[in-house]
């Protein structure tokens, strides 16, 4: 498949690209000139800016699957302005480029919602989802909360709290909606989304239980993790 990735040189992007390449997909990665050396080997770089659709719209085709992974690193309450300037602006840019090219499928990593914390982050991602729906694109929206992996292990200390919260009726639904997923689980869910798009003109939402439940053939569940 022809896969175009934005945010491909980051934490989730490099692992996902590694998995897609190992499954013989043709992967192109949007990158700034200063980040060319961070594009995973085997992927083709496309120089452009994620916030400016005009710099990469011509690289998209009707058969393209666009995987949008741009986001503020290590999001926190103090980064509210960046969520609007980077996270929201970039998905709006990708939506505009996708709409112009009439691409086959847009895959967007959003966030679990509604949520009682990180309201600015959730709001920016929800606006990104709304932009996709408004553009009437064929799309898959994945809604993780926190992705555990290299240099992203600190929430693992909260697992006993999650365990208890999932067993109490008053907190069960929120705990399950905002649960933790691993990098391997997230990569597998992204690969499956790319390889199995929804019906044309529809939007599919993949929540945390569904992300955890993905199983790819063979050893594909762990492909790409060494690239991070």
Secondary structure in CASP SS format (residue, H / E / C, confidence):
PFRMAT SS
TARGET T0000
AUTHOR 0000-0000-0000
METHOD secondary structure of the structure
MODEL  1
X C 1.00
X E 1.00
X E 1.00
X E 1.00
X E 1.00
X E 1.00
X C 1.00
X C 1.00
X C 1.00
X C 1.00
X H 1.00
X H 1.00
X H 1.00
X H 1.00
X H 1.00
X H 1.00
X H 1.00
X H 1.00
X H 1.00
X H 1.00
X H 1.00
X H 1.00
X C 1.00
X C 1.00
X C 1.00
X E 1.00
X E 1.00
X E 1.00
X E 1.00
X E 1.00
X E 1.00
X C 1.00
X H 1.00
X H 1.00
X H 1.00
X H 1.00
X H 1.00
X H 1.00
X C 1.00
X C 1.00
X C 1.00
X C 1.00
X C 1.00
X E 1.00
X E 1.00
X E 1.00
X E 1.00
X C 1.00
X C 1.00
X C 1.00
X C 1.00
X C 1.00
X H 1.00
X H 1.00
X H 1.00
X C 1.00
X H 1.00
X H 1.00
X H 1.00
X C 1.00
X C 1.00
X C 1.00
X C 1.00
X E 1.00
X E 1.00
X E 1.00
X E 1.00
X E 1.00
X C 1.00
X C 1.00
X C 1.00
X C 1.00
X C 1.00
X C 1.00
X C 1.00
X C 1.00
X H 1.00
X H 1.00
X H 1.00
X H 1.00
X H 1.00
X H 1.00
X H 1.00
X H 1.00
X H 1.00
X H 1.00
X H 1.00
X H 1.00
X H 1.00
X H 1.00
X H 1.00
X H 1.00
X H 1.00
X H 1.00
X H 1.00
X H 1.00
X H 1.00
X H 1.00
X H 1.00
X H 1.00
X H 1.00
X C 1.00
X C 1.00
X C 1.00
X E 1.00
X E 1.00
X E 1.00
X E 1.00
X E 1.00
X C 1.00
X C 1.00
X C 1.00
X C 1.00
X C 1.00
X C 1.00
X C 1.00
X C 1.00
X C 1.00
X H 1.00
X H 1.00
X H 1.00
X H 1.00
X H 1.00
X H 1.00
X H 1.00
X H 1.00
X H 1.00
X H 1.00
X H 1.00
X H 1.00
X H 1.00
X H 1.00
X H 1.00
X H 1.00
X C 1.00
X C 1.00
X C 1.00
X C 1.00
X E 1.00
X E 1.00
X E 1.00
X E 1.00
X C 1.00
X C 1.00
X C 1.00
X E 1.00
X E 1.00
X E 1.00
X E 1.00
X C 1.00
X C 1.00
X E 1.00
X C 1.00
X H 1.00
X H 1.00
X H 1.00
X H 1.00
X H 1.00
X H 1.00
X H 1.00
X H 1.00
X H 1.00
X H 1.00
X H 1.00
X H 1.00
X C 1.00
X C 1.00
X C 1.00
X C 1.00
X C 1.00
X C 1.00
X H 1.00
X H 1.00
X H 1.00
X H 1.00
X H 1.00
X H 1.00
X C 1.00
X C 1.00
X E 1.00
X E 1.00
X E 1.00
X H 1.00
X H 1.00
X H 1.00
X H 1.00
X H 1.00
X H 1.00
X H 1.00
X H 1.00
X H 1.00
X H 1.00
X H 1.00
X H 1.00
X H 1.00
X C 1.00
X C 1.00
X C 1.00
X C 1.00
X C 1.00
X C 1.00
X C 1.00
X E 1.00
X E 1.00
X E 1.00
X E 1.00
X C 1.00
X H 1.00
X H 1.00
X H 1.00
X H 1.00
X H 1.00
X H 1.00
X C 1.00
X C 1.00
X C 1.00
X C 1.00
X C 1.00
X C 1.00
X H 1.00
X H 1.00
X H 1.00
X C 1.00
X C 1.00
X H 1.00
X H 1.00
X H 1.00
X C 1.00
END
